[in-house]
Amino acid sequence: MRWKKAISIVCMALSLLAVTACGGQQAAQNGGGKAAGTAAAEKAPAKAKKVLVVYYTNTHRTEQVAKAIAGETGGDLYLLDLENPYTTADLDYNNKSSRVYQEHDDPSLRNVALKNAKPANWQDYDTVFVGYPIWWGIAAWPMDTFVKSNDFTGKTVIPFATAYSSGMGSSADQLKEMAGSKGSWLQGRCFTGTLQDSQVKDWVKSLGVK
């Protein structure tokens, strides 16, 4: 009978060892899974910032710059569409009877209605470029309507302009004021003379916007 008792004791001991080994293996598997999950979380890439390139153009120069910016940043292009577009005669700034000349002389006429003043998913964009031609030293006033229609809180705003000879003037400061100084407005740039995409791309790279 003693040998039967001895066999029982040995079997019990082997069973305990098997249970202990399985438990340790399971714990190791669970621990490994947790570590892998933590590592994956640490390696998760940061959320890419969304860029919107808003512009108004009447000679396509501003559009050329806007497209170069969008190409460099991967941003979305957004052309402002006027309810009552300017004709060539309207834009004759040498004619005192032209629409744009009268709007220049009477600021109350500058409230230019837009078909698309508010972009869809506006809240999703982190960085907004705003582009326009320079008219009499300030931003072409269709851009005024866009700026007044949107809340720039929490956004980085980067103005850009086009002109044949003049610079930015006070255009960016005036737009920032129209926006209620909301958002972080960076120093903009006016592109003059012959436009080259390489100039635009070099400028965008210097901003560190991606």
C-alpha positions in Angstrom: 0.0 0.0 0.0 2.9 2.3 0.7 4.0 2.2 -2.9 0.4 3.3 -4.0 0.6 6.2 -1.6 4.0 7.2 -3.0 2.7 7.1 -6.5 -0.2 9.4 -5.5 2.1 11.9 -3.9 4.3 12.0 -7.1 1.3 12.5 -9.3 0.0 15.4 -7.2 3.5 17.0 -7.3 3.6 16.7 -11.1 0.1 18.2 -11.4 1.1 21.2 -9.2 4.2 21.8 -11.4 2.1 21.7 -14.6 -0.4 24.2 -13.2 2.4 26.5 -12.1 4.1 26.3 -15.4 0.9 27.1 -17.3 0.2 30.1 -15.1 3.6 31.5 -15.6 3.4 31.1 -19.3 0.0 32.9 -19.4 1.3 35.7 -17.2 4.3 36.1 -19.6 1.9 36.2 -22.6 -0.3 38.8 -20.9 2.7 40.9 -19.9 4.1 40.7 -23.4 0.8 41.9 -24.9 0.7 44.9 -22.6 4.3 45.9 -23.4 3.6 45.6 -27.1 0.5 47.7 -26.8 2.4 50.4 -24.9 5.2 50.4 -27.5 2.6 50.8 -30.3 1.0 53.7 -28.5 4.4 55.4 -28.1 5.2 55.0 -31.8 1.9 56.3 -33.0 2.5 59.2 -35.3 1.3 62.7 -34.3 -1.9 63.9 -36.0 -1.0 65.6 -39.3 -2.0 69.3 -39.3 -4.6 70.2 -41.9 -3.9 73.2 -44.2 -6.4 75.3 -46.1 -5.2 77.7 -48.8 -7.9 80.4 -49.3 -7.5 82.9 -52.1 -9.2 85.5 -54.2 -7.7 86.2 -57.7 -8.6 88.4 -60.6 -5.5 87.9 -62.8 -4.6 84.4 -61.9 -1.3 85.5 -60.3 -2.6 84.9 -56.8 -3.9 81.5 -58.0 -0.5 80.5 -59.2 1.0 81.2 -55.7 -1.9 79.5 -54.0 -1.4 76.3 -56.1 2.3 76.3 -55.3 1.6 76.6 -51.6 -1.0 73.8 -51.7 1.5 71.6 -53.6 4.2 72.2 -51.0 2.0 71.7 -48.0 -0.5 69.2 -49.2 -3.2 71.7 -48.3 -6.7 72.1 -49.8 -7.3 74.9 -52.3 -10.3 77.2 -51.7 -11.1 79.9 -54.3 -13.5 82.6 -53.1 -16.4 82.9 -55.5 -18.2 86.2 -55.7 -22.0 86.6 -56.0 -21.3 89.5 -58.5 -18.0 88.8 -60.1 -15.9 91.8 -61.4 -15.7 92.3 -65.1 -12.6 93.6 -66.8 -14.2 97.1 -67.0 -15.0 96.9 -63.3 -11.3 96.3 -62.5 -10.1 99.3 -64.5 -8.5 101.3 -61.6 -7.6 104.1 -64.0 -11.2 104.8 -64.6 -12.8 106.8 -61.8 -16.2 105.5 -62.9 -15.3 101.8 -62.6 -16.7 99.7 -59.9 -13.4 99.0 -58.1 -12.5 102.7 -58.2 -15.8 103.7 -56.6 -15.4 101.0 -54.0 -12.0 102.3 -53.2 -13.3 105.8 -52.7 -16.3 104.7 -50.7 -15.5 101.9 -48.2 -19.2 101.3 -47.5 -19.4 99.7 -51.0 -16.7 97.1 -50.2 -19.0 94.6 -48.6 -18.5 92.1 -51.5 -20.9 89.2 -51.1 -19.4 85.7 -51.5 -21.1 82.5 -52.5 -18.8 80.5 -50.3 -17.8 82.6 -47.4 -17.7 79.7 -44.9 -15.7 76.6 -45.9 -17.0 73.2 -45.0 -15.2 71.5 -42.1 -13.6 74.8 -41.2 -13.0 73.5 -37.6 -10.8 70.8 -39.0 -8.1 73.1 -40.3 -5.1 74.1 -38.2 -3.3 76.4 -40.6 -5.0 78.8 -43.0 -3.2 80.7 -45.8 -5.1 83.7 -47.0 -4.1 85.1 -50.4 -5.1 88.2 -52.4 -3.9 90.8 -54.8 -3.0 94.2 -53.4 -5.4 97.0 -54.3 -4.3 100.5 -53.4 -1.9 99.2 -50.8 -4.4 96.9 -49.0 -6.0 93.5 -49.5 -8.5 93.1 -52.3 -11.7 93.6 -50.4 -13.4 90.3 -51.3 -11.0 88.8 -48.7 -12.4 91.2 -46.1 -15.8 89.4 -46.4 -14.1 86.0 -45.9 -12.2 87.1 -42.8 -15.2 88.7 -41.2 -17.3 85.6 -41.8 -15.1 83.1 -40.0 -13.7 82.5 -36.5 -9.9 82.1 -36.6 -9.6 81.0 -32.9 -6.9 78.4 -32.5 -5.7 78.6 -36.1 -2.3 79.7 -37.5 -3.0 82.3 -40.2 -0.5 83.1 -42.9 -1.2 86.0 -45.4 0.3 86.1 -48.9 -0.3 88.6 -51.6 0.6 89.4 -55.2 1.5 92.8 -56.7 3.4 94.1 -59.6 5.7 96.4 -57.6 4.2 97.3 -54.1 4.6 95.2 -51.0 2.2 93.9 -48.4 1.6 97.3 -47.0 -0.8 97.2 -44.0 -3.0 94.5 -45.6 -2.2 91.7 -43.1 -2.6 94.0 -40.1 -6.0 95.2 -41.3 -7.2 91.6 -41.9 -6.0 90.5 -38.5 -8.0 93.4 -37.0 -11.1 92.4 -39.0 -10.7 88.9 -37.5 -10.8 90.4 -34.0 -7.1 89.5 -33.6 -8.3 85.8 -33.2 -5.8 83.2 -34.2 -2.0 83.4 -34.5 -1.1 85.6 -37.5 2.3 85.1 -38.9 4.2 87.6 -41.0 3.1 87.2 -44.6 4.8 87.8 -47.9 4.0 89.7 -51.1 5.2 88.2 -54.4 6.0 90.8 -57.0 7.3 90.8 -60.5 7.7 87.6 -62.4 6.4 84.7 -60.3 8.4 81.5 -59.9 7.0 78.5 -58.0 10.5 77.9 -56.5 10.3 81.2 -54.7 6.9 80.3 -53.2 8.1 76.8 -52.2 11.3 78.1 -50.5 9.1 80.6 -48.5 6.8 77.9 -47.4 9.7 75.6 -46.4 11.0 78.5 -44.2 7.7 78.6 -42.4 8.0 74.9 -41.4 4.4 74.2 -42.3 3.7 70.6 -43.3 
